[in-house]
Amino acid sequence: MDQPEPTDVVVIGMGPGGEYAAGALAEAGLHVTAVESRLVGGECPYYGCIPSKMMIRAANLIAETRRVPGLAGTSTVTPDWSPVALRIREEATDYWNDKKAADRFIGKGGHLVRGSGTITAPGQVTVRAEEGSSGEGSTGEGSTGEGSTGEGSSGAGRRVFQARRGIVIATGTEPAIPPIEGLAGTPYWTNRDIVQAEQVPESLIVLGGGAIGAEFAQVFARFGAAVTVVEALPRLLSFEEPEASELIERIFAAEGIIVHTNSPAERVSHDGTRFTVHLGDTTVTGERLLVATGRRAGLAALGVAAADLDASAGSIPTDGWMRAADGVWALGDVTGKGAFTHMSMYQAGIVVRDILGQGGEQADYRAVPRVTFTDPEIGSVGQTEGQARAAGLRVRTGMTQVPASSRGWIHKAGNDGFIKVVEDAGRSVLVGASSAGPYGGEVLSALQVAVRAEVPVATLRNMPYAFPTFHRAIEDALANLGSS
């Protein structure tokens, strides 16, 4: 049996939250062993938030250029994907090399170990090196896969660590691939593949109409692909207000994106050149297929049962200090509180404070913001109207259309959107809100503060909103609060 190596804290997973927690604990003087099987930094900088938003920025420029006629003259635009692909490689991902991120952590005094971590006993983590990983040393010198630095495997490729203070689980999630007949074995894309695309396909089928699917669908349509979105549920963005779904579906139709809702995929085939997705009596064909049907945590492989946690669960329940069990903390996607970088960073701060005994506020999820970066952006916070009613609240809602606002009228082209507020009429405070439109995610910040701080609706009504701004439409939505 391998002799356990002592350490203060083992952090399994070096996504944004894990990296922050591991680095902060190391800077505080603890001996921190961080375990990562892929890239330090996680999904967000290499396959998610950052490269996808670079794509969106470029696609939105194309759309804005096409809006010039009638406002500022004439315009023509010829989409070119090559600068987008190059920017993702050079500016965002360094060609999917995490050396800078790994060195940053090691420079804080941390110890980076490449491989898959499994909890094998209380306070104990066994790390098995990934194929191709090699080299070790306290300075992290040597190649460890994907051009990175860090301590590699020893002996037979397995190392065991015993944590004196505890284990932090920050392993994130993987793309969830549905068990559709014929899908396995085909060259489908996930988000990890599509951000590496060097060319825009002639046609693209997007399986899944959530945030990821909707964002990529619009990007590739604006760069010239014929895009079809397939969603099993009755509407796109099903986790948002129905008005948001209606808005995006209308925009997609105007941009030539074909949408099939209420259409579960029954079978997928690939003839070596094209995909065919069978939807009952309908079939959809395309050169490429993006599977964007959610994420999964994969807790069983992590060995959480050894920490008295349910390996069959979809997420890890935690208390307000992010404690999952005695000597175990969890943060990020695995907690089921939202697969957002800002959530993992928020929770990571709480974990750090708890491990260091610094106190402070516990986790509060009443005002978690989320933004779908389509054009228009769909920002929302707190409860939807349906969730608030299901919770038994006496609900009032208020809504206004962005084009009806002064700034929306000025903006004219590309001004689609709305603001909707959800009030708990019993307490006269907002419990949720949506901000769809140009800069919808930015306008959301004012609504998030209102929900989080439980600002009385009377106070929100009795304050000046800068004119002419998009956020001034909040005033109109509040004025339109109707009966419960």
C-alpha positions as CSV (number, residue, x, y, z in Angstrom):
1,M,0.0,0.0,0.0
2,D,1.3,3.5,-0.9
3,Q,2.4,5.6,2.1
4,P,0.1,8.6,2.4
5,E,1.8,12.0,1.9
6,P,0.7,14.5,4.5
7,T,-0.9,17.8,3.5
8,D,-3.2,20.3,5.1
9,V,-5.9,20.5,2.4
10,V,-6.6,18.6,-0.8
11,V,-8.5,20.5,-3.5
12,I,-9.9,18.1,-6.1
13,G,-10.6,20.1,-9.3
14,M,-9.0,23.4,-10.4
15,G,-11.8,25.1,-12.1
16,P,-12.3,28.8,-11.3
17,G,-13.6,28.1,-7.7
18,G,-11.1,25.3,-7.0
19,E,-8.2,27.4,-8.3
20,Y,-9.3,30.4,-6.2
21,A,-9.8,28.3,-3.0
22,A,-6.5,26.4,-3.4
23,G,-4.5,29.6,-4.1
24,A,-6.0,31.6,-1.3
25,L,-5.4,28.8,1.2
26,A,-1.8,28.4,0.0
27,E,-1.2,32.1,0.3
28,A,-2.5,31.8,3.9
29,G,0.3,29.4,4.7
30,L,-1.4,26.1,4.4
31,H,0.1,23.1,2.6
32,V,-2.4,22.8,-0.3
33,T,-2.4,19.9,-2.7
34,A,-4.5,20.6,-5.8
35,V,-5.5,17.7,-8.0
36,E,-6.5,18.4,-11.7
37,S,-6.9,15.9,-14.5
38,R,-7.4,18.4,-17.3
39,L,-6.6,22.1,-17.4
40,V,-6.0,24.4,-14.5
41,G,-8.7,27.0,-14.8
42,G,-11.4,24.5,-15.7
43,E,-14.1,24.7,-18.3
44,C,-14.7,28.5,-18.2
45,P,-11.5,29.9,-19.7
46,Y,-10.8,27.0,-22.2
47,Y,-14.2,25.6,-23.3
48,G,-16.9,27.8,-21.8
49,C,-17.5,31.4,-20.7
50,I,-14.5,33.1,-22.2
51,P,-14.1,31.6,-25.7
52,S,-17.9,31.4,-26.2
53,K,-18.2,35.1,-25.4
54,M,-15.5,35.9,-27.9
55,M,-17.6,34.1,-30.5
56,I,-20.7,36.0,-29.4
57,R,-18.9,39.3,-29.5
58,A,-17.9,38.6,-33.1
59,A,-21.3,37.4,-34.1
60,N,-23.0,40.5,-32.6
61,L,-20.7,42.8,-34.6
62,I,-22.0,41.1,-37.7
63,A,-25.6,41.7,-36.6
64,E,-24.9,45.3,-35.7
65,T,-23.3,46.0,-39.0
66,R,-26.4,44.6,-40.7
67,R,-28.5,47.1,-38.7
68,V,-26.8,50.2,-40.1
69,P,-29.3,50.7,-43.0
70,G,-32.0,53.1,-41.9
71,L,-29.9,54.5,-39.0
72,A,-26.5,55.4,-40.4
73,G,-26.2,54.8,-44.1
74,T,-25.5,51.5,-45.9
75,S,-23.4,48.5,-45.0
76,T,-22.2,45.2,-46.1
77,V,-20.4,42.5,-44.1
78,T,-18.7,39.3,-45.1
79,P,-18.4,36.9,-42.1
80,D,-14.9,35.4,-41.6
81,W,-14.5,32.9,-38.9
82,S,-10.7,32.7,-39.0
83,P,-10.0,35.8,-36.7
84,V,-12.4,34.3,-34.2
85,A,-10.7,30.9,-34.2
86,L,-7.3,32.6,-33.9
87,R,-8.3,34.9,-31.1
88,I,-9.7,31.9,-29.1
89,R,-6.4,30.1,-29.6
90,E,-4.0,32.9,-28.9
91,E,-5.8,35.2,-26.5
92,A,-8.2,33.0,-24.5
93,T,-6.7,29.5,-24.3
94,D,-3.0,29.8,-25.3
95,Y,-3.7,26.9,-27.6
96,W,-5.3,25.0,-24.6
97,N,-2.1,25.3,-22.6
98,D,-2.5,26.0,-18.8
99,K,1.1,26.7,-18.0
100,K,0.4,30.2,-16.9
101,A,-2.4,29.2,-14.6
102,A,-0.5,26.3,-13.2
103,D,2.6,28.5,-12.5
104,R,0.4,31.1,-10.9
105,F,-0.9,28.6,-8.4
106,I,2.6,27.1,-7.8
107,G,3.9,30.6,-7.3
108,K,1.5,31.0,-4.4
109,G,3.1,28.0,-2.7
110,G,0.6,25.4,-3.9
111,H,1.4,21.9,-4.9
112,L,-0.2,20.8,-8.2
113,V,-0.7,17.1,-8.9
114,R,-1.9,15.9,-12.3
115,G,-4.4,13.1,-12.4
116,S,-7.8,11.9,-11.3
117,G,-8.5,12.2,-7.6
118,T,-10.7,9.7,-5.7
119,I,-11.6,9.9,-2.0
120,T,-10.5,6.5,-0.7
121,A,-10.9,7.1,3.1
122,P,-11.8,9.9,5.5
123,G,-9.4,12.7,4.7
124,Q,-7.6,10.6,2.1
125,V,-7.4,11.2,-1.6
126,T,-5.7,8.8,-4.1
127,V,-4.5,10.4,-7.3
128,R,-4.0,8.3,-10.5
129,A,-1.9,10.0,-13.1
130,E,-3.5,10.6,-16.5
131,E,-2.1,8.9,-19.5
132,G,0.9,10.8,-20.8
133,S,1.5,12.6,-17.5
134,S,5.1,12.4,-16.3
135,G,7.7,14.1,-14.2
136,E,7.5,15.4,-10.6
137,G,9.2,17.9,-8.3
138,S,8.4,20.5,-5.8
139,T,8.9,23.3,-8.3
140,G,6.5,21.7,-10.7
141,E,9.0,21.4,-13.5
142,G,8.5,19.0,-16.3
143,S,5.9,18.1,-18.9
144,T,2.6,17.0,-17.4
145,G,0.3,16.8,-20.4
146,E,-1.3,19.6,-22.4
147,G,2.0,21.6,-22.1
148,S,1.5,22.3,-18.4
149,T,3.6,22.4,-15.2
150,G,2.9,20.6,-12.0
151,E,3.9,17.6,-10.0
152,G,3.4,14.4,-12.0
153,S,3.0,10.7,-11.0
154,S,5.3,8.7,-8.9
155,G,6.1,5.0,-8.9
156,A,3.2,3.2,-10.6
157,G,1.4,6.4,-11.3
158,R,-0.5,6.6,-8.0
159,R,-0.1,8.8,-5.0
160,V,-2.1,9.0,-1.8
161,F,-2.5,12.2,0.2
162,Q,-3.8,12.5,3.8
163,A,-5.3,15.9,4.6
164,R,-5.0,17.2,8.1
165,R,-7.6,19.9,7.6
166,G,-9.9,18.5,5.0
167,I,-10.9,17.9,1.4
168,V,-12.5,20.4,-1.0
169,I,-14.5,18.9,-3.9
170,A,-14.6,21.3,-6.8
171,T,-14.7,18.9,-9.8
172,G,-17.3,20.7,-11.8
173,T,-19.4,18.8,-14.4
174,E,-19.0,17.1,-17.7
175,P,-21.3,17.4,-20.8
176,A,-24.2,15.1,-20.3
177,I,-24.7,12.9,-23.4
178,P,-28.2,11.5,-23.6
179,P,-28.7,7.8,-24.4
180,I,-30.2,8.4,-27.8
181,E,-30.1,5.4,-30.2
182,G,-27.2,5.7,-32.6
183,L,-25.6,8.8,-31.0
184,A,-22.7,7.0,-29.4
185,G,-19.8,6.6,-31.8
186,T,-20.7,9.4,-34.1
187,P,-18.5,12.5,-34.4
188,Y,-20.8,14.8,-32.5
189,W,-19.6,18.0,-30.9
190,T,-19.9,19.2,-27.3
191,N,-19.0,22.7,-26.1
192,R,-15.4,21.5,-25.8
193,D,-15.3,20.7,-29.5
194,I,-17.3,23.6,-31.0
195,V,-15.0,26.2,-29.4
196,Q,-12.1,24.6,-31.2
197,A,-13.8,24.8,-34.6
198,E,-11.6,26.3,-37.3
199,Q,-14.3,26.5,-39.9
200,V,-18.1,27.2,-39.8
201,P,-20.0,24.1,-41.0
202,E,-22.5,24.5,-43.8
203,S,-25.2,23.3,-41.5
204,L,-25.5,22.7,-37.7
205,I,-28.0,20.8,-35.6
206,V,-28.1,21.9,-32.0
207,L,-29.5,19.3,-29.7
208,G,-30.8,21.2,-26.6
209,G,-32.3,24.6,-26.4
210,G,-30.9,25.8,-23.1
211,A,-28.4,28.7,-22.7
212,I,-25.4,26.9,-24.2
213,G,-27.4,25.6,-27.2
214,A,-29.1,28.9,-27.8
215,E,-25.9,30.9,-27.7
216,F,-24.0,28.7,-30.1
217,A,-27.0,28.4,-32.4
218,Q,-27.1,32.1,-32.9
219,V,-23.4,32.5,-33.3
220,F,-23.1,30.0,-36.1
221,A,-26.2,31.2,-37.8
222,R,-24.8,34.7,-38.0
223,F,-21.6,33.3,-39.5
224,G,-23.5,31.6,-42.2
225,A,-24.4,28.1,-41.1
226,A,-27.9,26.8,-41.6
227,V,-28.9,26.1,-38.0
228,T,-31.7,23.9,-36.5
229,V,-32.3,23.7,-32.8
230,V,-34.0,20.6,-31.4
231,E,-35.5,20.8,-27.9
232,A,-37.5,18.1,-26.2
233,L,-39.3,20.5,-23.9
234,P,-42.2,22.8,-24.9
235,R,-40.0,25.9,-25.2
236,L,-36.4,27.2,-25.5
237,L,-34.8,28.5,-22.3
238,S,-37.3,26.5,-20.3
239,F,-35.8,27.6,-17.0
240,E,-36.6,31.3,-17.8
241,E,-39.9,33.2,-17.9
242,P,-42.2,32.2,-20.8
243,E,-41.8,35.7,-22.2
244,A,-38.1,35.1,-22.6
245,S,-38.7,31.9,-24.5
246,E,-41.2,33.6,-26.8
247,L,-38.7,36.4,-27.4
248,I,-35.8,34.2,-28.3
249,E,-37.9,31.9,-30.5
250,R,-39.2,35.0,-32.4
251,I,-35.7,36.4,-32.8
252,F,-34.4,33.0,-34.0
253,A,-37.2,32.8,-36.6
254,A,-36.3,36.2,-37.9
255,E,-32.7,35.2,-38.2
256,G,-33.5,32.0,-40.1
257,I,-32.9,29.5,-37.3
258,I,-35.3,26.6,-37.4
259,V,-36.6,25.5,-34.0
260,H,-38.3,22.2,-33.1
261,T,-39.7,22.3,-29.6
262,N,-41.7,19.4,-28.0
263,S,-39.4,17.2,-30.2
264,P,-37.3,14.6,-28.3
265,A,-34.7,13.1,-30.5
266,E,-35.4,9.4,-31.0
267,R,-32.5,8.3,-33.1
268,V,-29.3,9.7,-34.6
269,S,-27.3,8.4,-37.5
270,H,-24.2,9.6,-39.4
271,D,-23.3,8.4,-42.9
272,G,-19.7,9.6,-42.8
273,T,-20.7,13.1,-44.1
274,R,-23.9,14.2,-42.5
275,F,-26.0,13.7,-39.3
276,T,-29.6,12.7,-39.4
277,V,-31.7,13.3,-36.3
278,H,-35.1,11.5,-36.2
279,L,-37.9,13.3,-34.4
280,G,-40.8,11.0,-34.7
281,D,-42.3,11.7,-38.2
282,T,-39.7,14.4,-38.9
283,T,-36.0,14.2,-39.7
284,V,-33.4,16.9,-39.5
285,T,-30.1,16.7,-41.3
286,G,-26.9,18.7,-40.9
287,E,-23.1,18.6,-41.4
288,R,-22.4,18.9,-37.7
289,L,-24.3,18.0,-34.5
290,L,-23.8,19.9,-31.2
291,V,-25.0,18.1,-28.1
292,A,-25.9,20.7,-25.5
293,T,-28.3,18.7,-23.3
294,G,-27.0,19.6,-19.9
295,R,-24.2,18.7,-17.6
296,R,-23.5,15.8,-15.1
297,A,-21.4,15.7,-11.9
298,G,-20.3,12.0,-12.0
299,L,-19.9,11.7,-8.2
300,A,-19.5,7.9,-8.1
301,A,-16.1,8.0,-9.8
302,L,-15.0,10.6,-7.3
303,G,-15.4,8.1,-4.4
304,V,-17.7,10.3,-2.4
305,A,-19.2,7.3,-0.6
306,A,-15.9,7.1,1.3
307,A,-16.8,10.4,2.8
308,D,-20.3,9.2,3.7
309,L,-21.9,11.0,0.8
310,D,-24.5,9.7,-1.7
311,A,-22.6,8.6,-4.8
312,S,-25.9,8.2,-6.7
313,A,-27.0,11.8,-6.2
314,G,-26.9,14.4,-8.9
315,S,-25.2,16.9,-6.6
316,I,-23.6,17.3,-3.2
317,P,-25.8,19.0,-0.5
318,T,-24.0,21.4,1.7
319,D,-24.7,23.6,4.6
320,G,-24.2,27.4,4.7
321,W,-20.5,27.0,5.1
322,M,-20.3,24.7,2.1
323,R,-19.6,21.7,4.4
324,A,-20.7,18.5,2.9
325,A,-19.4,16.1,5.6
326,D,-17.0,16.1,8.4
327,G,-13.8,17.5,6.9
328,V,-15.3,17.8,3.4
329,W,-16.3,21.0,1.6
330,A,-17.9,21.2,-1.8
331,L,-18.2,24.1,-4.2
332,G,-19.3,24.9,-7.7
333,D,-21.3,22.9,-10.1
334,V,-21.3,19.8,-7.9
335,T,-23.4,21.6,-5.3
336,G,-26.4,21.9,-7.7
337,K,-26.8,25.7,-7.0
338,G,-26.1,26.8,-10.5
339,A,-23.4,25.9,-13.0
340,F,-21.9,29.4,-13.1
341,T,-18.4,30.6,-12.7
342,H,-19.7,33.3,-10.4
343,M,-21.3,30.7,-8.2
344,S,-18.2,28.7,-7.8
345,M,-16.2,31.8,-7.0
346,Y,-18.8,32.9,-4.4
347,Q,-18.8,29.5,-2.7
348,A,-15.0,29.3,-2.9
349,G,-14.7,32.4,-0.8
350,I,-17.0,30.9,1.9
351,V,-14.9,27.7,1.9
352,V,-11.7,29.6,2.4
353,R,-13.2,31.7,5.2
354,D,-14.5,28.6,7.0
355,I,-11.3,26.6,6.7
356,L,-9.3,29.6,8.0
357,G,-11.8,30.3,10.8
358,Q,-12.5,33.8,9.6
359,G,-16.3,33.7,9.9
360,G,-18.5,36.0,7.9
361,E,-21.7,35.4,6.1
362,Q,-22.9,32.0,5.0
363,A,-24.2,31.1,1.6
364,D,-27.3,32.9,0.5
365,Y,-29.0,31.9,-2.8
366,R,-31.9,34.2,-2.9
367,A,-30.5,36.4,-5.6
368,V,-28.3,34.3,-7.9
369,P,-28.0,36.0,-11.3
370,R,-27.8,34.2,-14.6
371,V,-27.4,35.5,-18.1
372,T,-27.9,33.8,-21.5
373,F,-25.7,35.8,-23.8
374,T,-27.9,35.6,-26.9
375,D,-28.8,38.8,-28.7
376,P,-30.9,40.1,-27.0
377,E,-29.3,39.0,-23.7
378,I,-31.6,37.3,-21.2
379,G,-30.7,38.2,-17.6
380,S,-32.6,36.9,-14.6
381,V,-32.3,36.7,-10.9
382,G,-34.2,35.0,-8.1
383,Q,-37.5,33.3,-8.7
384,T,-39.6,33.3,-11.9
385,E,-43.3,34.0,-11.6
386,G,-44.1,30.3,-11.8
387,Q,-41.6,29.5,-9.0
388,A,-42.9,32.2,-6.8
389,R,-46.5,31.0,-7.2
390,A,-45.4,27.4,-6.6
391,A,-43.8,28.5,-3.4
392,G,-47.1,29.8,-2.2
393,L,-46.4,33.5,-2.3
394,R,-49.0,36.1,-3.1
395,V,-47.5,37.3,-6.4
396,R,-47.8,40.5,-8.4
397,T,-45.9,41.0,-11.6
398,G,-45.0,44.1,-13.6
399,M,-43.7,44.2,-17.1
400,T,-42.6,46.7,-19.8
401,Q,-41.2,46.3,-23.3
402,V,-37.8,47.8,-24.0
403,P,-38.8,49.3,-27.3
404,A,-41.4,51.3,-25.4
405,S,-38.7,52.9,-23.3
406,S,-37.0,56.1,-24.3
407,R,-33.6,54.4,-24.7
408,G,-35.2,51.5,-26.5
409,W,-36.9,53.9,-28.9
410,I,-33.6,55.7,-29.5
411,H,-31.8,52.4,-30.0
412,K,-34.3,51.3,-32.6
413,A,-32.6,48.4,-34.5
414,G,-31.9,45.5,-32.3
415,N,-34.0,46.9,-29.4
416,D,-36.1,43.8,-28.7
417,G,-36.5,43.0,-25.0
418,F,-38.5,43.4,-21.8
419,I,-38.2,43.9,-18.1
420,K,-40.3,41.8,-15.8
421,V,-40.4,42.0,-12.0
422,V,-41.9,39.5,-9.6
423,E,-43.1,40.8,-6.2
424,D,-44.0,39.0,-3.0
425,A,-47.0,41.2,-2.4
426,G,-47.2,40.0,1.2
427,R,-43.9,41.6,2.0
428,S,-43.8,44.2,-0.8
429,V,-40.4,43.2,-2.0
430,L,-39.1,41.7,-5.3
431,V,-38.3,38.0,-5.2
432,G,-37.3,37.8,-8.9
433,A,-36.8,39.7,-12.1
434,S,-35.8,39.3,-15.7
435,S,-34.0,41.8,-17.9
436,A,-34.0,40.9,-21.6
437,G,-32.6,43.2,-24.3
438,P,-29.5,45.1,-25.2
439,Y,-27.1,44.8,-22.3
440,G,-29.7,42.8,-20.4
441,G,-27.1,41.2,-18.2
442,E,-25.8,44.6,-17.2
443,V,-29.2,46.1,-16.4
444,L,-29.8,43.0,-14.3
445,S,-27.3,44.2,-11.6
446,A,-29.8,46.8,-10.3
447,L,-32.5,44.2,-10.0
448,Q,-30.1,41.7,-8.3
449,V,-29.4,44.3,-5.6
450,A,-33.1,44.9,-5.1
451,V,-33.9,41.2,-4.7
452,R,-30.8,40.4,-2.5
453,A,-31.3,43.4,-0.2
454,E,-35.1,43.0,-0.1
455,V,-35.5,46.7,-1.0
456,P,-39.1,47.7,-0.4
457,V,-41.0,48.2,-3.7
458,A,-42.1,51.6,-2.4
459,T,-38.4,52.6,-2.2
460,L,-37.7,51.3,-5.7
461,R,-40.6,53.4,-7.0
462,N,-39.5,56.5,-5.2
463,M,-36.1,57.0,-6.7
464,P,-34.8,58.6,-9.9
465,Y,-33.6,56.4,-12.7
466,A,-31.1,58.0,-15.1
467,F,-32.5,59.2,-18.4
468,P,-32.2,57.9,-21.0
469,T,-30.8,54.5,-20.0
470,F,-32.0,51.0,-20.5
471,H,-32.3,50.4,-16.8
472,R,-34.8,53.3,-16.5
473,A,-37.3,50.8,-17.9
474,I,-37.2,49.2,-14.4
475,E,-39.3,52.2,-13.3
476,D,-42.0,51.4,-15.8
477,A,-42.1,47.7,-14.9
478,L,-42.6,48.7,-11.2
479,A,-45.3,51.1,-12.2
480,N,-47.1,48.2,-14.0
481,L,-47.2,45.9,-11.0
482,G,-50.7,44.4,-11.2
483,S,-52.9,42.6,-8.8
484,S,-51.9,39.2,-7.4
